[in-house]
């Protein structure tokens, strides 16, 4: 069985490292990018099965980045990453087509479940 490719976009290097280890420990390939611009460029270059996208990036609003991803890769699941105080924005992203959202600190069991559910669609 071919491994799924997951793109992680977050400006926090510790979060990128943590999510890369998590994704790879769940038998998927992880590609990490630290900005909206680099993440969107990667989506244009390579096929991904899902994206984990931070809502607050220095070079892009998560909702705007989500909309750009949807234009480039229609139907690809995007799971938003949010700090506890960004839940309102996360719900706006869900209304705009995000597959789900997770809050920091991470509930890895929930993240595993939402990733699996979205990868099997």
MMTF fields as JSON, N, C-alpha, C and O atoms, coordinates in Angstrom:
{
  "mmtfVersion": "1.0.0",
  "mmtfProducer": "UNKNOWN",
  "numBonds": 483,
  "numAtoms": 484,
  "numGroups": 121,
  "numChains": 1,
  "numModels": 1,
  "chainsPerModel": [1],
  "groupsPerChain": [121],
  "chainIdList": ["A"],
  "bondAtomList": [4, 2, 8, 6, 12, 10, 16, 14, 20, 18, 24, 22, 28, 26, 32, 30, 36, 34, 40, 38, 44, 42, 48, 46, 52, 50, 56, 54, 60, 58, 64, 62, 68, 66, 72, 70, 76, 74, 80, 78, 84, 82, 88, 86, 92, 90, 96, 94, 100, 98, 104, 102, 108, 106, 112, 110, 116, 114, 120, 118, 124, 122, 128, 126, 132, 130, 136, 134, 140, 138, 144, 142, 148, 146, 152, 150, 156, 154, 160, 158, 164, 162, 168, 166, 172, 170, 176, 174, 180, 178, 184, 182, 188, 186, 192, 190, 196, 194, 200, 198, 204, 202, 208, 206, 212, 210, 216, 214, 220, 218, 224, 222, 228, 226, 232, 230, 236, 234, 240, 238, 244, 242, 248, 246, 252, 250, 256, 254, 260, 258, 264, 262, 268, 266, 272, 270, 276, 274, 280, 278, 284, 282, 288, 286, 292, 290, 296, 294, 300, 298, 304, 302, 308, 306, 312, 310, 316, 314, 320, 318, 324, 322, 328, 326, 332, 330, 336, 334, 340, 338, 344, 342, 348, 346, 352, 350, 356, 354, 360, 358, 364, 362, 368, 366, 372, 370, 376, 374, 380, 378, 384, 382, 388, 386, 392, 390, 396, 394, 400, 398, 404, 402, 408, 406, 412, 410, 416, 414, 420, 418, 424, 422, 428, 426, 432, 430, 436, 434, 440, 438, 444, 442, 448, 446, 452, 450, 456, 454, 460, 458, 464, 462, 468, 466, 472, 470, 476, 474, 480, 478],
  "bondOrderList": [1, 1, 1, 1, 1, 1, 1, 1, 1, 1, 1, 1, 1, 1, 1, 1, 1, 1, 1, 1, 1, 1, 1, 1, 1, 1, 1, 1, 1, 1, 1, 1, 1, 1, 1, 1, 1, 1, 1, 1, 1, 1, 1, 1, 1, 1, 1, 1, 1, 1, 1, 1, 1, 1, 1, 1, 1, 1, 1, 1, 1, 1, 1, 1, 1, 1, 1, 1, 1, 1, 1, 1, 1, 1, 1, 1, 1, 1, 1, 1, 1, 1, 1, 1, 1, 1, 1, 1, 1, 1, 1, 1, 1, 1, 1, 1, 1, 1, 1, 1, 1, 1, 1, 1, 1, 1, 1, 1, 1, 1, 1, 1, 1, 1, 1, 1, 1, 1, 1, 1],
  "groupList": [{"groupName": "UNK", "atomNameList": ["N", "CA", "C", "O"], "elementList": ["N", "C", "C", "O"], "formalChargeList": [0, 0, 0, 0], "bondAtomList": [1, 0, 2, 1, 3, 2], "bondOrderList": [1, 1, 2], "singleLetterCode": "X", "chemCompType": "L-PEPTIDE LINKING"}],
  "groupTypeList": [0, 0, 0, 0, 0, 0, 0, 0, 0, 0, 0, 0, 0, 0, 0, 0, 0, 0, 0, 0, 0, 0, 0, 0, 0, 0, 0, 0, 0, 0, 0, 0, 0, 0, 0, 0, 0, 0, 0, 0, 0, 0, 0, 0, 0, 0, 0, 0, 0, 0, 0, 0, 0, 0, 0, 0, 0, 0, 0, 0, 0, 0, 0, 0, 0, 0, 0, 0, 0, 0, 0, 0, 0, 0, 0, 0, 0, 0, 0, 0, 0, 0, 0, 0, 0, 0, 0, 0, 0, 0, 0, 0, 0, 0, 0, 0, 0, 0, 0, 0, 0, 0, 0, 0, 0, 0, 0, 0, 0, 0, 0, 0, 0, 0, 0, 0, 0, 0, 0, 0, 0],
  "groupIdList": [1, 2, 3, 4, 5, 6, 7, 8, 9, 10, 11, 12, 13, 14, 15, 16, 17, 18, 19, 20, 21, 22, 23, 24, 25, 26, 27, 28, 29, 30, 31, 32, 33, 34, 35, 36, 37, 38, 39, 40, 41, 42, 43, 44, 45, 46, 47, 48, 49, 50, 51, 52, 53, 54, 55, 56, 57, 58, 59, 60, 61, 62, 63, 64, 65, 66, 67, 68, 69, 70, 71, 72, 73, 74, 75, 76, 77, 78, 79, 80, 81, 82, 83, 84, 85, 86, 87, 88, 89, 90, 91, 92, 93, 94, 95, 96, 97, 98, 99, 100, 101, 102, 103, 104, 105, 106, 107, 108, 109, 110, 111, 112, 113, 114, 115, 116, 117, 118, 119, 120, 121],
  "secStructList": [7, 7, 7, 7, 3, 3, 3, 3, 3, 7, 1, 7, 2, 2, 2, 2, 2, 2, 2, 2, 2, 2, 2, 2, 2, 6, 6, 7, 3, 3, 3, 3, 3, 1, 1, 2, 2, 2, 2, 2, 2, 2, 2, 2, 2, 1, 7, 7, 1, 3, 3, 3, 3, 3, 1, 3, 3, 6, 6, 3, 3, 2, 2, 2, 2, 2, 2, 2, 2, 2, 2, 2, 1, 6, 6, 7, 3, 3, 3, 3, 3, 3, 3, 4, 4, 4, 2, 2, 2, 2, 2, 2, 2, 2, 2, 6, 6, 7, 1, 3, 3, 3, 3, 3, 1, 7, 7, 2, 2, 2, 2, 2, 2, 2, 2, 2, 2, 2, 2, 7, 7],
  "xCoordList": [0.838, 0.0, 0.884, 1.855, 0.548, 1.312, 1.047, -0.095, 2.113, 1.958, 1.276, 1.513, 0.43, -0.227, 0.757, 1.633, 0.607, 1.464, 0.698, -0.368, 1.257, 0.636, 1.554, 2.748, 0.992, 1.736, 1.355, 0.176, 2.372, 2.16, 2.686, 3.848, 1.827, 2.228, 2.049, 0.927, 3.167, 3.149, 4.441, 5.485, 4.39, 5.596, 6.427, 7.522, 5.931, 6.634, 7.431, 6.847, 8.75, 9.602, 9.36, 9.417, 9.095, 8.82, 7.542, 7.487, 6.516, 5.254, 5.495, 5.0, 6.254, 6.565, 7.265, 6.898, 8.267, 8.995, 8.074, 8.116, 7.244, 6.324, 5.325, 5.107, 4.721, 3.735, 4.377, 3.763, 5.587, 6.305, 6.517, 6.261, 6.986, 7.182, 5.846, 5.774, 4.796, 3.474, 2.982, 2.56, 3.038, 2.554, 3.348, 2.769, 4.667, 5.501, 5.292, 5.411, 4.983, 4.72, 3.391, 3.115, 2.566, 1.293, 1.372, 0.372, 2.583, 2.844, 2.438, 1.928, 2.676, 2.457, 3.752, 4.622, 3.87, 4.996, 4.618, 3.484, 5.56, 5.305, 6.251, 7.455, 5.676, 6.452, 6.065, 4.88, 7.055, 6.764, 7.229, 8.292, 6.412, 6.742, 6.406, 5.458, 7.204, 7.086, 6.353, 6.306, 5.78, 5.046, 3.928, 3.942, 2.966, 1.867, 2.404, 1.998, 3.318, 3.88, 4.564, 4.335, 5.405, 6.112, 5.142, 5.302, 4.138, 3.152, 2.35, 2.144, 1.894, 1.134, 2.003, 1.53, 3.273, 4.189, 4.355, 4.409, 4.433, 4.594, 3.348, 3.461, 2.168, 0.92, 0.844, 0.307, 1.374, 1.392, 2.351, 2.181, 3.362, 4.435, 4.186, 4.621, 3.498, 3.397, 1.968, 1.248, 1.57, 0.239, 0.269, 1.163, -0.713, -0.847, -2.228, -3.185, -2.301, -3.577, -4.314, -5.53, -3.595, -4.203, -3.19, -1.987, -3.708, -2.862, -3.257, -4.44, -2.243, -2.441, -1.969, -0.79, -2.859, -2.587, -2.817, -3.912, -1.772, -1.893, -2.756, -2.61, -3.642, -4.529, -3.772, -4.089, -2.777, -2.054, -0.637, 0.241, -0.428, 0.897, 1.341, 0.514, 2.641, 3.107, 2.825, 2.66, 2.771, 2.579, 1.226, 1.04, 0.275, -1.042, -2.046, -1.732, -3.235, -4.37, -4.826, -4.964, -5.057, -5.412, -6.613, -6.629, -7.619, -8.816, -8.492, -8.985, -7.675, -7.257, -6.397, -6.558, -5.492, -4.645, -5.513, -5.293, -6.499, -7.441, -8.122, -8.206, -8.604, -9.29, -8.337, -8.74, -7.08, -6.094, -5.818, -5.696, -5.719, -5.505, -6.674, -6.478, -7.887, -9.069, -9.089, -9.596, -8.539, -8.468, -7.438, -7.641, -6.332, -5.242, -5.565, -5.356, -6.077, -6.295, -7.708, -7.904, -8.667, -10.073, -10.329, -9.934, -10.993, -11.384, -10.351, -10.646, -9.139, -8.128, -8.499, -8.77, -8.52, -8.857, -7.805, -6.606, -8.274, -7.406, -7.882, -9.03, -6.982, -7.28, -6.564, -5.339, -7.325, -6.776, -6.172, -6.692, -5.07, -4.407, -4.626, -4.349, -5.124, -5.41, -4.997, -5.044, -4.594, -4.415, -5.801, -6.777, -5.904, -7.202, -8.058, -9.285, -7.441, -8.225, -8.665, -9.28, -8.373, -8.733, -9.893, -10.1, -10.652, -11.706, -12.757, -13.289, -13.058, -14.04, -13.559, -14.333, -12.289, -11.721, -11.738, -12.018, -11.439, -11.451, -12.846, -12.979, -13.876, -15.251, -15.576, -16.304, -15.046, -15.214, -14.544, -15.077, -13.382, -12.682, -13.492, -13.544, -14.118, -14.965, -16.122, -16.456, -16.72, -17.812, -17.322, -18.087, -16.033, -15.447, -14.936, -14.441, -15.049, -14.674, -13.547, -13.165, -12.994, -11.965, -12.593, -13.772, -11.807, -12.306, -12.519, -13.439, -11.664, -11.74, -10.753, -10.05, -10.708, -9.67, -9.231, -9.997, -7.978, -7.433, -6.856, -6.394, -6.886, -6.375, -5.06, -4.791, -4.254, -3.021, -3.378, -4.156, -2.848, -2.01, -2.812, -4.028, -2.123, -2.782, -3.324, -2.713, -4.481, -5.034, -4.678, -5.381, -3.59, -3.071, -4.009, -4.023, -4.775, -5.734, -6.811, -7.2, -7.281, -8.268, -7.654, -8.293, -6.426, -5.758, -5.61, -5.851, -5.215, -5.076, -6.419, -6.478, -7.485, -8.82, -9.256, -9.718, -9.114, -9.561, -8.722, -9.252, -7.431, -6.599, -7.058, -7.215, -7.268, -7.699, -9.039, -9.211, -9.988, -11.311, -11.202, -11.836, -10.408, -10.286, -9.447, -9.665, -8.507, -7.7, -8.476, -8.154, -9.487, -10.26, -11.438, -12.12, -11.68, -12.815, -12.56, -13.395],
  "yCoordList": [-1.186, 0.0, 1.252, 1.333, 2.206, 3.444, 4.338, 4.496, 4.922, 5.843, 7.123, 7.597, 7.677, 8.948, 10.085, 9.99, 11.15, 12.324, 13.445, 13.865, 13.917, 14.962, 16.175, 16.056, 17.345, 18.595, 19.304, 19.453, 19.734, 20.487, 21.894, 22.074, 22.905, 24.304, 25.003, 25.175, 25.405, 26.088, 26.882, 26.434, 28.039, 28.864, 28.533, 29.07, 27.666, 27.276, 25.998, 24.942, 26.091, 24.949, 23.759, 22.613, 24.008, 22.9, 22.166, 20.938, 22.91, 22.29, 21.488, 20.368, 22.055, 21.317, 19.999, 18.956, 20.047, 18.822, 17.81, 16.621, 18.284, 17.416, 16.755, 15.545, 17.554, 17.003, 16.111, 15.14, 16.424, 15.551, 14.17, 13.148, 14.145, 12.853, 12.123, 10.91, 12.856, 12.246, 11.629, 10.473, 12.4, 11.917, 10.684, 9.691, 10.75, 9.624, 8.403, 7.273, 8.609, 7.477, 6.808, 5.707, 7.473, 6.915, 6.436, 6.405, 6.064, 5.434, 6.302, 5.805, 7.61, 8.548, 9.312, 9.373, 9.888, 10.775, 12.186, 12.615, 12.909, 14.279, 15.227, 14.987, 16.306, 17.416, 18.62, 18.869, 19.372, 20.525, 21.808, 21.856, 22.842, 24.168, 25.189, 25.015, 26.264, 27.22, 28.506, 29.434, 28.577, 29.78, 29.431, 28.378, 30.335, 30.152, 30.088, 29.234, 30.996, 31.06, 29.749, 29.219, 29.227, 27.97, 26.794, 25.901, 26.793, 25.72, 25.691, 24.626, 26.857, 26.923, 26.524, 25.85, 26.936, 26.543, 25.019, 24.42, 24.4, 22.947, 22.236, 21.215, 22.768, 22.16, 22.245, 21.346, 23.313, 23.441, 22.433, 22.041, 22.022, 21.164, 19.677, 18.85, 19.331, 17.931, 17.625, 18.503, 16.371, 15.943, 15.529, 14.805, 15.995, 15.627, 15.043, 15.343, 14.198, 13.592, 14.413, 14.285, 15.255, 16.132, 17.197, 17.045, 18.284, 19.376, 19.673, 19.736, 19.854, 20.394, 21.842, 22.092, 22.784, 24.195, 25.046, 25.062, 25.752, 26.681, 27.87, 28.386, 28.292, 29.417, 30.744, 31.635, 30.878, 32.145, 31.991, 31.439, 32.482, 32.463, 33.902, 34.764, 34.168, 35.544, 36.124, 37.335, 35.261, 35.76, 35.399, 35.479, 35.002, 34.669, 34.289, 33.576, 34.768, 34.419, 33.004, 32.685, 32.165, 30.771, 30.588, 29.692, 31.435, 31.341, 31.624, 30.936, 32.623, 32.966, 31.846, 31.497, 31.29, 30.188, 28.972, 28.3, 28.695, 27.596, 27.781, 26.841, 28.984, 29.253, 29.062, 28.553, 29.467, 29.267, 27.788, 27.343, 27.028, 25.581, 24.95, 24.1, 25.372, 24.807, 25.096, 24.289, 26.243, 26.57, 25.695, 25.294, 25.401, 24.625, 23.136, 22.455, 22.635, 21.189, 20.947, 20.651, 21.074, 20.928, 19.583, 18.531, 19.642, 18.423, 17.854, 16.904, 18.415, 17.908, 18.32, 19.496, 17.377, 17.729, 18.635, 18.367, 19.706, 20.629, 20.661, 21.005, 20.299, 20.303, 21.507, 21.608, 22.4, 23.638, 23.392, 22.602, 24.08, 24.019, 25.374, 26.416, 25.357, 26.616, 26.6, 25.569, 27.762, 27.942, 28.009, 28.272, 27.78, 27.737, 28.964, 28.863, 30.139, 31.363, 31.64, 32.676, 30.758, 30.97, 30.099, 29.932, 29.544, 28.596, 29.246, 28.59, 30.518, 31.214, 31.215, 30.941, 31.522, 31.525, 30.107, 29.92, 29.111, 27.72, 27.338, 26.65, 27.779, 27.482, 28.184, 27.638, 29.386, 30.075, 29.272, 29.167, 28.709, 27.879, 26.625, 26.2, 26.04, 24.869, 25.245, 24.499, 26.395, 26.852, 27.091, 26.962, 27.442, 27.699, 26.429, 26.49, 25.281, 24.028, 23.236, 22.194, 23.705, 22.9, 21.585, 21.54, 20.529, 19.214, 19.124, 18.45, 19.807, 19.745, 20.768, 21.439, 20.879, 21.678, 21.001, 20.282, 21.25, 20.735, 21.907, 22.884, 21.803, 22.895, 22.49, 21.315, 23.513, 23.323, 23.539, 24.445, 22.754, 21.571, 20.452, 20.36, 19.622, 18.625, 17.447, 16.979, 16.989, 15.707, 14.751, 14.687, 14.022, 13.215, 12.074, 11.662, 11.57, 10.519, 11.097, 10.466, 12.296, 12.954, 13.266, 13.049, 13.77, 14.086, 12.829, 12.863, 11.721, 10.456, 10.065, 9.669, 10.179, 9.81, 10.701, 10.199, 12.019, 12.915, 12.745, 12.846, 12.49, 12.228, 10.959, 10.956, 9.893, 8.627, 8.784, 8.322, 9.43, 9.612, 10.393, 10.034, 11.45, 12.273, 11.616, 11.884, 10.775, 10.087, 8.958, 8.563, 8.444, 7.323, 7.783, 6.955, 9.068, 9.58, 9.382, 9.747],
  "zCoordList": [0.0, 0.0, 0.0, 0.753, -0.832, -0.945, 0.254, 0.684, 0.789, 1.91, 1.448, 0.337, 2.307, 2.042, 2.281, 3.141, 1.52, 1.646, 2.352, 1.902, 3.455, 4.256, 4.263, 4.534, 3.962, 4.032, 5.334, 5.652, 6.075, 7.312, 7.087, 6.722, 7.305, 7.152, 8.495, 8.972, 9.1, 10.396, 10.52, 10.048, 11.139, 11.259, 12.494, 12.66, 13.352, 14.581, 14.31, 14.07, 14.349, 14.016, 14.944, 14.498, 16.215, 17.145, 16.765, 16.83, 16.37, 15.936, 14.664, 14.534, 13.724, 12.492, 12.803, 12.264, 13.669, 14.029, 14.698, 14.384, 15.62, 16.345, 15.388, 15.45, 14.507, 13.585, 12.524, 12.083, 12.116, 11.173, 11.798, 11.161, 13.046, 13.736, 13.891, 13.696, 14.24, 14.42, 13.105, 13.079, 12.022, 10.721, 10.293, 9.853, 10.421, 10.001, 10.891, 10.419, 12.164, 13.057, 12.732, 13.207, 11.923, 11.48, 10.031, 9.313, 9.622, 8.329, 7.138, 6.134, 7.27, 6.171, 5.925, 6.793, 4.745, 4.44, 4.856, 4.645, 5.447, 5.871, 5.146, 5.056, 4.636, 4.088, 4.928, 5.149, 5.397, 6.251, 5.577, 4.958, 5.712, 5.202, 6.283, 7.048, 6.332, 7.435, 7.075, 7.882, 5.871, 5.497, 4.523, 3.886, 4.421, 3.477, 2.048, 1.26, 1.724, 0.38, -0.002, -1.089, 0.895, 0.607, 0.543, -0.288, 1.418, 1.413, 0.123, -0.458, -0.328, -1.576, -2.765, -3.681, -2.757, -3.829, -3.855, -4.929, -2.69, -2.609, -3.145, -3.823, -2.845, -3.33, -4.856, -5.503, -5.423, -6.886, -7.526, -8.68, -6.751, -7.27, -7.044, -7.846, -5.974, -5.554, -5.12, -4.644, -5.292, -4.856, -3.391, -2.953, -2.649, -1.242, -1.007, -1.72, 0.017, 0.379, 1.426, 1.568, 2.159, 3.163, 3.565, 3.357, 4.148, 4.637, 6.077, 6.412, 6.925, 8.275, 8.196, 7.943, 8.405, 8.15, 9.394, 9.956, 9.816, 10.934, 10.508, 9.4, 11.381, 11.078, 11.071, 10.283, 11.94, 12.069, 11.515, 12.178, 10.308, 9.687, 9.446, 9.152, 9.568, 9.4, 8.012, 7.864, 6.999, 5.637, 5.044, 3.83, 5.893, 5.348, 6.412, 7.365, 6.237, 7.076, 6.708, 5.527, 7.706, 7.455, 6.548, 5.704, 6.717, 5.891, 4.43, 3.536, 4.192, 2.827, 2.224, 1.054, 3.023, 2.548, 2.221, 1.214, 3.077, 2.827, 1.471, 0.679, 1.21, -0.067, -1.251, -2.297, -1.087, -2.157, -2.382, -3.523, -1.302, -1.43, -2.183, -3.051, -1.844, -2.5, -4.0, -4.779, -4.407, -5.831, -6.544, -7.69, -5.859, -6.46, -6.468, -7.471, -5.348, -5.17, -4.645, -3.466, -5.519, -5.161, -4.481, -4.982, -3.339, -2.647, -1.69, -0.965, -1.67, -0.742, 0.679, 0.921, 1.627, 3.005, 3.637, 3.562, 4.259, 4.984, 6.429, 6.712, 7.338, 8.77, 9.372, 9.307, 9.945, 10.482, 11.866, 12.654, 12.144, 13.446, 14.111, 13.515, 15.35, 16.022, 17.481, 18.152, 17.951, 19.384, 20.007, 19.304, 21.283, 21.95, 21.743, 21.767, 21.537, 21.411, 19.976, 19.723, 19.038, 17.634, 17.179, 15.977, 18.111, 17.749, 16.847, 15.951, 17.071, 16.216, 14.766, 13.849, 14.569, 13.213, 12.639, 11.455, 13.475, 13.015, 12.521, 11.509, 13.225, 12.794, 11.482, 10.653, 11.284, 10.0, 8.89, 7.786, 9.184, 8.203, 7.878, 6.723, 8.881, 8.647, 7.713, 6.792, 7.96, 7.106, 5.678, 4.722, 5.539, 4.218, 3.541, 2.416, 4.21, 3.555, 4.182, 3.651, 5.312, 5.985, 6.44, 6.791, 6.432, 6.831, 8.337, 8.8, 9.101, 10.559, 11.117, 10.362, 12.435, 13.072, 14.355, 14.997, 14.713, 15.961, 16.727, 16.137, 18.043, 18.873, 19.528, 19.775, 19.797, 20.565, 22.025, 22.323, 22.942, 22.723, 22.05, 22.214, 21.307, 20.473, 21.266, 22.227, 20.836, 21.258, 20.11, 19.101, 20.279, 19.169, 18.778, 17.618, 19.706, 19.351, 18.423, 17.44, 18.746, 17.884, 16.519, 15.489, 16.504, 15.241, 14.391, 13.184, 15.012, 14.282, 13.657, 12.493, 14.436, 13.956, 12.798, 11.773, 12.947, 11.886, 10.624, 9.518, 10.768, 9.605, 8.881, 7.66, 9.635, 9.027, 8.33, 7.202, 8.989, 8.392, 7.087, 6.095, 7.083, 5.883, 4.795, 3.614, 5.156, 4.156, 3.483, 2.362, 4.157, 3.607, 2.749, 2.145, 2.688, 1.883, 0.418, -0.409]
}
